[in-house]
Amino acid sequence: MFKIFNNSLKPQLEKLKIDFKLFESLNQSIPILLGIFIFFNPIPHTTSIKEICFYLSVFIVLVLLLFKKTKFSLKTPLLLPLGLFVGWAFLSIFFAVNKENSIHDFFSHLLKYIVLYYILINFFNSRKRLVALSWTIIISVSIFSIGGLFYYYFILGNSLATRYAVGLFPEVPINFIGIVTVFAIILSLYHIFKDINLYQKAVLIICLLPLFAATVLTQSRGTLIALTLATIVQLFPRNKRTVVVFLVGMLFVVAVSPIKNRFTFNSIFHNERISINYITNKVIKDYPITGIGFGMLTFVNDIDVVAYSKGVPDKLYTKYIHTPHNMFLSIAVRVGLVGLALFLYIVFVFGKMCWQCIKYGKDDFIRNWGHCSVSAFVAFFVIGIFEPVFLFHVTSIVFYVICSMITILWHLNDGGKSSK
């Protein structure tokens, strides 16, 4: 009797064992797929790899949720502000000047990365995985910098006085490169001042050299200001002497290189951004509530820029009107002042989470990572004052990765999943 019962039960147990291993493997595959996605984020001409990894990870998550084989939480202080912003962006589509462009970009530039944010906070929800994510970004952007520098200055033969990567990367234009390189620099500085072995420090120093070179050689004013302020924020509390050395070094670099020509009176106060933002403000006055639509290209293709340019003073006018060169003006012109207020709500909640982790973190890991997240956001914020940072996928991903990191820390500090 027992033998018959055992023979009938054994196949079922084996099937359960196989199912368990299958779902366990699927759970473990998601951080790997997203790690590949993040790794290739700055690397040009890898769109197919990134799309496969992202949508495959989304599909696997849906399968796991369908069979209730994974824990997936929406709990985060950013749930409400992100939800309100997404809701308003969707509502603005109905009033958009170009509805087709707004619908496309709503899914491609917003909803897609909200999904990315939630998968990241659920599957990189431990200290070990958070650290692995940071190393992935450091190595990836370092390779991107080394390859770009070598190709631009050695293969193409440009002189070091030439601004780095002009027209080289369609996915990451010259003034946007600093968003990825400065982020990697901040993460490198976080690790290099930790108690790590000599091998790891050597790797970080090797990575910092091309990262710093690529950042400085862009000769982007916003990028240099972002690098300086973010580095000060990152190092000042515990490494004041290092901050002084860094500032002296930056002043020397600016003084002896062509970068100094980017900080003249004419280059700053007769810059095309002034006329672009002047026109942007006039468009916002005409579309103050819902904006012209979430679409990134609506301002370029569907707004009568010539008509709006009539009020621009001659000394400020430029015929090169592409898009608002400011993160906040870009959001305001696309989703109105209401949308801008909701975005600022996101920024406020992000800052509050950072403050909670830094001030009330239960250990040094939480506090130091909270401080690192602030530094990374300062860099993104500063560059955002000069550029429409959400215009490109590569730079948008950086924003949501930073938001993911602080959310993971918040969970670890708030009794979320095990931090071991």
C-alpha positions in Angstrom: 0.0 0.0 0.0 2.8 2.4 1.0 4.7 1.5 -2.2 1.7 2.3 -4.4 1.2 5.6 -2.6 4.9 6.5 -2.9 4.9 5.7 -6.6 1.9 7.9 -7.3 3.2 10.8 -5.1 6.8 10.8 -6.3 6.0 12.2 -9.8 4.0 15.0 -8.2 6.9 15.9 -5.9 9.3 15.8 -8.8 7.1 18.1 -10.7 6.8 20.5 -7.8 10.6 20.5 -7.4 11.0 21.3 -11.1 8.4 24.1 -10.9 10.2 25.6 -7.8 13.5 25.6 -9.6 12.0 27.1 -12.7 10.4 30.0 -10.8 13.5 30.5 -8.7 15.5 30.8 -11.9 13.1 33.3 -13.3 13.3 35.4 -10.2 17.1 35.4 -10.4 17.1 36.2 -14.1 15.5 39.6 -13.7 18.4 41.3 -11.9 20.7 39.8 -14.6 18.6 41.1 -17.4 18.2 44.5 -15.9 21.9 44.6 -15.1 22.6 44.0 -18.8 20.1 46.7 -19.6 21.8 49.2 -17.3 25.2 48.2 -18.4 24.4 48.9 -22.1 22.5 52.1 -21.3 25.3 54.5 -22.3 26.8 52.3 -25.0 25.8 53.4 -28.5 24.2 51.1 -31.1 23.0 48.6 -28.5 19.3 49.4 -28.7 18.3 45.9 -29.6 20.1 44.4 -26.6 18.5 46.9 -24.3 15.0 46.4 -25.6 15.3 42.6 -25.5 16.5 42.7 -21.9 13.9 45.2 -20.7 10.8 43.7 -22.3 11.9 40.1 -21.4 12.3 41.2 -17.8 8.9 42.8 -17.9 7.4 39.6 -19.4 9.0 37.4 -16.7 7.8 39.7 -13.9 4.2 39.4 -15.3 4.5 35.6 -15.4 5.8 35.5 -11.9 3.0 37.7 -10.7 0.4 35.7 -12.6 1.5 32.5 -10.8 2.1 34.4 -7.5 5.7 33.3 -7.4 7.3 36.6 -6.5 6.7 39.4 -4.0 6.1 42.7 -5.7 5.5 45.8 -3.7 4.3 49.2 -4.9 5.0 50.7 -1.5 7.2 53.8 -1.8 6.9 57.4 -0.8 7.2 58.2 -4.5 4.0 56.3 -5.4 1.7 59.2 -5.0 3.8 62.0 -6.7 4.7 59.6 -9.6 1.1 58.5 -9.9 -0.2 62.1 -10.0 2.4 63.1 -12.5 1.7 60.1 -14.7 -2.1 60.8 -14.4 -1.7 64.4 -15.4 0.6 63.6 -18.3 -2.0 61.2 -19.6 -4.8 63.8 -19.1 -2.7 66.4 -21.0 -2.7 64.1 -24.1 -6.4 65.0 -24.8 -5.4 68.7 -25.0 -2.1 68.1 -26.8 -1.2 70.0 -30.0 0.2 66.8 -31.4 -1.7 63.9 -29.8 0.2 61.2 -31.7 3.6 62.4 -30.6 2.3 62.8 -27.0 0.8 59.3 -26.9 4.1 57.8 -28.2 6.3 59.7 -25.7 3.9 59.1 -22.8 4.5 55.4 -23.2 8.1 55.5 -24.4 9.6 58.3 -22.2 7.4 58.0 -19.0 5.4 54.8 -18.5 8.2 52.6 -19.6 10.6 54.0 -17.0 8.0 54.0 -14.2 7.9 50.2 -14.9 11.7 50.1 -14.8 11.7 52.0 -11.5 9.3 49.5 -9.9 11.2 46.4 -11.2 14.5 47.9 -9.9 13.2 48.6 -6.4 11.7 45.1 -6.2 14.6 43.0 -7.6 17.6 45.1 -6.4 16.2 45.3 -2.9 19.3 44.2 -0.9 22.6 45.9 0.0 24.5 43.4 -2.1 22.5 44.0 -5.2 22.5 47.8 -4.7 26.3 47.7 -4.6 26.4 45.4 -7.7 24.2 47.9 -9.5 26.5 50.8 -8.7 29.6 48.8 -9.9 27.7 47.9 -13.1 27.2 51.6 -13.8 30.8 52.5 -13.0 32.3 49.8 -15.3 29.8 50.5 -18.1 30.3 54.3 -18.2 34.1 53.8 -17.9 34.1 51.6 -21.0 31.9 54.1 -22.8 34.3 56.9 -21.9 37.5 55.0 -22.8 36.0 53.8 -26.2 34.7 57.3 -27.0 37.9 59.1 -26.1 40.1 56.7 -28.0 37.9 56.8 -31.1 37.4 60.6 -31.1 41.0 61.7 -30.4 43.1 58.9 -31.7 41.2 57.3 -34.5 39.5 60.5 -35.8 42.6 62.6 -35.0 40.9 65.5 -33.2 43.1 67.7 -31.0 42.5 67.9 -27.3 41.4 71.5 -27.8 38.4 70.2 -29.7 35.2 69.7 -27.7 34.8 66.0 -27.0 32.2 63.9 -28.9 30.7 66.7 -31.0 28.1 64.7 -33.1 29.7 61.4 -32.1 26.8 59.9 -30.1 23.3 60.5 -31.4 21.9 58.8 -28.3 23.9 61.1 -25.9 24.7 64.6 -27.3 27.7 66.4 -26.0 26.0 68.4 -23.3 24.3 65.3 -22.0 27.3 63.1 -21.6 28.0 64.6 -18.2 24.8 63.1 -16.8 26.1 59.6 -17.2 29.8 60.4 -16.5 29.3 62.5 -13.4 26.9 59.9 -12.0 29.6 57.3 -12.4 32.2 59.6 -10.9 30.0 60.1 -7.8 29.5 56.4 -7.4 33.3 55.8 -7.8 34.1 58.4 -5.1 31.6 56.7 -2.8 33.4 53.3 -3.1 36.9 54.6 -3.2 36.6 56.2 0.3 35.2 53.0 1.8 37.2 50.3 3.5 37.9 48.2 0.4 40.9 46.2 -0.8 43.7 47.7 -2.8 42.6 45.9 -6.0 39.2 47.5 -5.9 40.7 51.0 -5.2 43.1 50.5 -8.2 40.1 49.6 -10.5 38.2 52.7 -9.3 41.2 55.0 -9.9 41.6 53.5 -13.4 37.9 54.2 -14.0 38.0 57.7 -12.7 40.7 58.9 -15.1 38.6 58.4 -18.3 35.4 59.4 -16.6 37.0 62.7 -15.5 38.7 63.2 -18.9 35.4 62.6 -20.8 33.5 65.0 -18.5 36.0 67.9 -18.7 36.7 67.5 -22.4 33.1 68.1 -23.3 33.8 71.7 -22.2 30.1 71.9 -21.1 29.6 74.6 -18.6 26.7 72.9 -17.0 28.5 69.7 -16.7 31.6 71.3 -15.1 29.4 73.1 -12.6 27.5 69.9 -11.9 30.8 67.9 -11.4 32.1 70.5 -9.0 29.0 70.9 -6.8 28.2 67.2 -6.8 31.8 66.3 -5.8 31.8 68.9 -3.0 28.5 67.5 -1.7 29.9 63.9 -1.9 33.2 64.6 -0.2 32.8 67.6 2.1 31.4 66.0 5.3 34.4 63.6 5.8 37.0 64.7 3.3 37.3 68.5 3.5 41.0 68.5 2.5 40.2 66.4 -0.6 37.6 68.9 -1.5 40.2 71.7 -1.3 42.6 69.8 -3.5 39.8 69.0 -6.0 38.8 72.7 -6.2 42.4 73.8 -6.8 42.8 71.1 -9.4 39.5 72.2 -11.2 40.6 75.8 -11.2 43.9 74.8 -12.7 42.3 72.7 -15.4 40.0 75.6 -16.4 42.8 78.1 -16.4 45.2 76.2 -18.7 42.7 74.6 -21.1 40.3 75.8 -23.8 37.5 75.5 -21.3 38.2 79.0 -20.0 36.8 80.3 -23.3 33.4 78.9 -22.4 33.2 81.1 -19.3 33.5 84.5 -21.0 30.9 87.2 -20.7 29.7 86.9 -24.3 29.5 83.1 -24.2 27.3 83.2 -21.1 25.1 86.4 -21.6 24.7 86.1 -25.4 23.9 82.4 -25.3 21.2 80.9 -27.5 19.6 79.4 -24.4 18.4 82.9 -23.4 16.3 83.3 -26.6 15.1 79.7 -26.5 13.9 80.1 -22.9 12.5 83.5 -23.7 10.3 81.9 -26.4 9.5 79.0 -24.1 8.1 81.3 -21.5 5.8 82.9 -24.1 4.6 79.5 -25.2 3.9 78.6 -21.5 1.8 81.7 -21.2 -0.4 80.5 -24.1 -0.7 77.0 -22.7 -0.4 77.5 -18.9 -2.5 74.6 -17.6 -2.1 71.5 -19.7 0.9 72.6 -21.8 1.3 71.8 -25.5 1.4 68.0 -24.9 3.8 65.5 -23.5 5.5 64.8 -26.8 9.2 65.7 -27.0 9.0 66.9 -30.6 5.8 69.0 -30.4 7.7 72.2 -29.5 10.1 71.6 -32.5 7.6 70.5 -35.1 4.2 72.0 -34.2 4.8 75.4 -32.6 5.1 78.5 -34.8 8.5 79.5 -33.5 8.8 82.3 -36.0 5.7 84.0 -34.6 6.9 83.6 -31.0 10.3 84.9 -32.0 9.0 88.3 -32.9 9.2 89.6 -29.3 12.7 88.4 -28.8 15.3 91.3 -28.6 17.6 91.3 -31.6 20.7 90.8 -29.5 19.2 87.6 -28.0 17.6 86.1 -31.1 18.9 82.9 -32.7 17.4 80.9 -35.5 18.5 77.7 -33.9 15.4 76.9 -31.8 15.2 73.3 -31.0 13.7 72.7 -27.6 13.5 74.4 -24.1 17.0 74.2 -22.7 15.9 73.7 -19.1 14.5 70.7 -17.4 11.7 72.7 -15.6 10.8 74.8 -18.5 10.7 71.7 -20.7 8.2 70.1 -18.3 6.2 73.2 -17.9 5.8 73.8 -21.7 4.8 70.1 -22.2 2.4 69.5 -19.3 1.7 73.0 -18.0 2.3 74.6 -14.7 0.2 71.9 -13.0 2.6 69.2 -14.4 5.6 71.2 -13.2 4.2 71.5 -9.7 3.6 67.7 -9.7 7.2 67.1 -10.9 8.5 69.4 -8.1 6.4 67.3 -5.7 8.5 64.3 -6.9 11.7 66.2 -6.3 10.4 67.2 -2.8 9.6 63.7 -1.8 12.9 62.4 -3.2 14.7 65.0 -1.0 12.7 64.0 2.0 13.6 60.3 1.5 17.3 61.3 1.3 17.0 63.4 4.4 15.4 60.4 6.3 18.1 58.1 5.2 21.0 60.5 6.0 19.5 61.8 9.3 17.8 58.6 10.6 19.7 55.9 8.8 20.2 52.9 11.1 23.8 52.3 10.1 26.6 53.9 8.0 25.6 52.0 4.9 22.2 53.7 4.8 23.5 57.1 5.7 26.4 57.1 3.3 24.4 55.8 0.4 21.7 58.4 1.2 24.4 61.0 0.9 25.6 59.6 -2.3 22.1 59.7 -3.7 21.9 63.4 -2.9 25.2 64.0 -4.7 24.0 62.2 -7.8 20.8 64.1 -7.8 22.6 67.4 -7.4 24.6 66.6 -10.6 21.4 65.7 -12.5 19.6 68.8 -11.2 22.3 71.2 -12.1 22.7 69.9 -15.6 18.9 70.0 -15.8 19.0 73.7 -15.3 20.8 74.0 -18.6 19.4 71.1 -20.6 16.1 69.2 -21.3 17.5 66.1 -19.6 14.4 63.9 -20.2 14.7 64.3 -24.0 16.9 61.2 -24.4 16.4 57.7 -23.1 19.9 57.3 -21.8 19.7 60.3 -19.5 16.1 59.6 -18.4 17.2 56.1 -17.2 19.8 57.8 -15.0 17.1 59.8 -13.2 15.0 56.7 -12.5 18.0 54.7 -11.4 18.8 57.4 -8.9 15.2 57.4 -7.7 15.4 53.6 -7.4 18.5 53.7 -5.3 17.1 56.1 -2.7 13.8 54.0 -2.7 15.8 50.8 -2.1 17.6 52.5 0.8 14.4 53.8 2.2 13.0 50.2 2.2 16.2 48.8 3.8 16.0 51.5 6.5 12.2 51.1 7.0 12.2 47.3 7.7 11.7 46.2 4.1 13.3 43.1 2.7 16.4 41.6 4.3 19.4 43.8 3.8 21.9 41.0 4.3 
